[in-house]
Amino acid sequence: MDTLWLNQFAVLLWKNFILKKRKMASLIVEISMTVLFCTLILLLRKHSTRELTQATFFRSLPLNELPTFLTNKKKEFELVYVPSGSDVAKNITEKVKNDLNANLTVRGFPSEEDFEKYIKYENHSARVLAAIIFDYDFKNSNDRLPLKVKYRLRYHSEKNTPWFTELLFPVNPSVGPRNPTSAEGGSPEYGAKWNNFLSQVSPDDELTLAQIMGMLLFDAFLYGLLAWYIDAVFPGKYGMPKPWYFFMQKGYWLGKATSIRKKEDMPVTSTVQNAYFEEEPVGLMAGIRIQHLYKEFTLQNMTVLAVQDLSLNLYEGQITVLLGPNGAGKTTTLSVLTGLYRPTSGKVYISGYDISKDMVQVRKSLGLCPQDDILFHHLTVSEHLYFYCVIKGVPPKIRSKEINKMLLSFDLIEKRDALSKSLSGGMKRKLSIIIALIGDSKVVILDEPTSGMDPVSRRFTWDVLQKHKENRTILLTTHHMDEADVLGDRIAIMAKGVGYHLIIVKDPHCDVKEISKLIKYHVPEAKLENNVAAELSFILPKEYTNRFKDLFTEMEERQEELGIASFGISITTMEEVFIRVSQSNNPILQTLKSEDESEDINQNMNVPRNFERSSFPSNLNEHSNVTFNTGVVFVFSDLKILVTGYRLLDTLLIFIVFGWSVIPFMYLISFLFSSHTSAYTKLVIFNYCAGIVGAIADLFITSIQGKEAASKSILLNAMMVLPIHNFGMSISRHYDIQHTKLACASQEKVSPFMDCSKAVTERSIYTLERDAVGRYLIAMAVTGLLFLLLIFLLETTLWKLKTFVFRYILFGIFKKYNKDTVSKELSGESEDEDVQNERNRILEDPQKSLNSVVLIKELTKVYFATPVVLAVRNISVAIQKQECFGLLGLNGAGKTTTFQILTGEEVASSGDVFVERLSITKNILKVRSKIGYCPQFDALLDYMTAREIMIMYARLWGIPETKINNYVKKSIQALNLEPYADKYIYTYSMEECDALCTKLAIMVKGKFMCLGSPQHLKNKFGNVYILKVKINIDENENKLKDFKTFIETAFPGSELKYENRGIINYYVPSKNNSWGKMFGILEEAKEEFNLEDYSISQITLEQVFLTFAGSQNPEAEKKES
């Protein structure tokens, strides 16, 4: 019998135990609360126990000597007749009494109305057994009886008696469970104990507590069995359903698949043929086979086709990259492959198993790295890997070896005992990838595995994945096109690319017209792409590569004449190819294209993570209202009293004043937290204690008498600072007053001890007595005003106070005792000429520099932690109008800190920032009104659509109401958000900087290492050309070896970086090799070596960035500054 599930269950218990042990604070609180409540119950029980020091014996008395109120006098039922003046009616009733032969009393009423009043208003009217009502008066008993007489019989009915069902399950029970009128709870004064576990509840009933417990256990087993079966056959939206007879199958219990198909019996069928697809490789085994896959969703009575006729083979030993725009169906496809969704139609085979029938077997060889890290914060790295080793069924003897091997390959061996919450973002992604690979997973699915990694970590991960792809089928999704280009085994240079980009850095006297004329002379189909700031770019069609030699040679000869500071070439990137393919109307290429999926679909990958995270929020904004109201003292009562009639207005007033008080109070407390998660959790606990415990404390304090009573007023008034305490007491007092008034007005079941005087029944709830509402409403109104004033004071003066403390006190002390560090690290001097020239220009001509839209002047930020962190080290830069400035850097380089200073979230330790000539240290409010900020993590509200969010921010920015809709409409159209405008939004790129920025800086350890336009930096720091070649080796494999020899001879110093199935990648030194020379030599070699395609490009911006990355270890920085 397969014991894997037993091991999995055991390791789940082990994991939960470790998590509980690590969360010692919460564990102590849970245990303490349990012990505390048990202790209180025992103390109360002990206090209520009666102990008689001396027995008292009473003499026996006959019943007739007892007082009448102690005797159980037998009550006689009544027979009633109407009218009472009729002897006939009386005689008939007496006859019925005699026939019944019971102890009954005959009673008459003059009319039916008098009888009904008796029934309504007399307590002993419940004794009426039956009544007969005659419509004939029978005035004279001697008269002949009429032939027809109308009469009505009225019987005793319990329907008129209220059921009092609220007493069956009281949330706040009265003094005793057995007898509400007895302080001891009534006879027999003992509860369930082990010695009476098998005893009858009463002599009249054979039911025992053991029988009740037995039925509960049987119910647990029965309902558990039903849940197991229903979950297997009807899993709902998620999971693969099993046949109704699955429990009869031998394979289900013995762990063997019911429909294993051997790999050698699985013919590989070719997928869709298209110019954009490579031919199927020969001699490789398909680890994943997708055949005509369809997936439909029904959303709001509309069928959405998420995946349409997808056919794809993924092969062992290869990395297949799945690309597609947002909403194209990538996530849905992965969800089908992992068994989260059942395909609408089509077949998917993974490692030879059909996912619709053998998902259990599939998962044994399947590894998944989701887009978001599914890690347990309080487990170490090695514990994570041990957990997943057991889950995947790795034998115990090799678990330790497997863990060490994976940690070594990903360079995490030193972090094996570190908790996952202490890891950097890049390390967490590495751990998630290891989890997918560990256990010798034959099929691995990686959903954006390098998202959030800096370039160094990304490239390291690429190398590791290349090493581990042997004997594995790897499916990878990514938004990084260079990643797809490097890792994708089936992605080669396109047979018909769109060409090259020629980027020219202009001198001040650049002649754009003459340059355009020269380029079009050599390449007639060339197109001007951009002419922005100091850069000029053209698109050169690839068909004219034979003319590039003459073009570039002439440009190099006439460089000074044309005003060209420098120029470079870049090939069409995979991203541009992807965009071109995505926009195609070819239906075959639209295989994954679909309508956008709703949030119900897009969030499914986050489901497993919720089990560990329980139910705390993703952001504080989403749950602000919950936070404000959580912990309110709930009054367990009949709410009709508070919401009917004029009392509803009183209740609404209490809620309105409570909102006035609690919202600014929560806003103030939020200043104490930096994490929304900890804020939510701690505020829930605080509000709960303030509400429930405050009400209990009020009850105990008011009962204090004697000498201690003098201080109770101080304690009670101190608690009125808390809005939630005031709210709870207001509702409680409001209910008590209204309940008393209604009880007195009804005059039913009124206790003889209840005061129903006029002073009570006409009392206002707004008096200032402690048992009224007025004092609590006034407290909430006053504290709300005080809280608002305090918020206003903090918002207006806190920035100045923080500036004074950080700039003049802490940083002043730091400079005094760390003069060497300040002079060396914070001098602002730079080895880079461009950075130093920018600094000198700003310092020497400050008035002219102030004309810049954004001016950063000697900006410094020091975090006074242990040890001291120099986050930003005296940087200076001026940003002009219509200029896009990019800031690049590894984790910990100081990028986020710089942006936080620019937006006023952090205070600069030294230096200043000017936005439109306004100093951020002196005019923070005005500066904030001029800045739009897009943070690293989306500051979006989950339950607002894109249009609603834009309208909200438009109002915050003060756009006139009449212009908001038009403004939002134009913005949505400009950003191509029409398909998403009315839907909910649930949500390091060097390429972005290269495409968008006209000026950028690379930051390392808080300092600018270089500054300039992207092309300027490429020319300055790029010392190699990138040569990519695809050779047709089907006919003669020796051509590849001959071509390598040719390259190493033609370009001495060339370095082979990559080789795979006829595709080679060389780094060629730029020294002594011009663009014209390179293209000339390659054109000559094209025919000689049968080259299918080739490309020559300049070093990328990312590679320039990596030249500076060696001076900073991204994993060494614990703080993302």
GIURKA-V43336 format. One record per helix or strand of 2 or more residues. SS is the DSSP state (@ for helix, = for strand). FROM is the first residue (numbers start at 1). LEN is the number of residues. Records with the same first field share a line. If there is no record, write none. Layout:
BEGIN
SS=FROM-LEN + FROM-LEN
END
This chain:
BEGIN
@=4-19 + 24-25 + 63-3 + 68-3 + 87-14 + 112-10 + 123-5 + 158-3 + 165-3 + 194-3 + 209-25 + 246-3 + 250-5 + 263-3 + 330-8 + 359-6 + 381-11 + 396-14 + 413-3 + 420-3 + 425-13 + 455-14 + 481-7 + 512-11 + 542-16 + 559-4 + 574-9 + 587-4 + 599-4 + 604-3 + 609-5 + 621-9 + 640-4 + 647-24 + 676-27 + 706-14 + 723-24 + 758-4 + 774-44 + 819-7 + 833-12 + 846-4 + 895-8 + 924-5 + 946-11 + 961-14 + 978-3 + 990-7 + 1014-8 + 1038-13 + 1075-14 + 1101-9
==77-6 + 104-6 + 128-7 + 151-5 + 200-3 + 205-4 + 286-14 + 302-14 + 318-5 + 345-6 + 353-2 + 366-4 + 443-5 + 473-5 + 500-7 + 527-6 + 535-6 + 564-8 + 854-10 + 869-11 + 885-5 + 910-6 + 918-2 + 999-6 + 1007-6 + 1024-8 + 1055-6 + 1063-7 + 1091-8
END
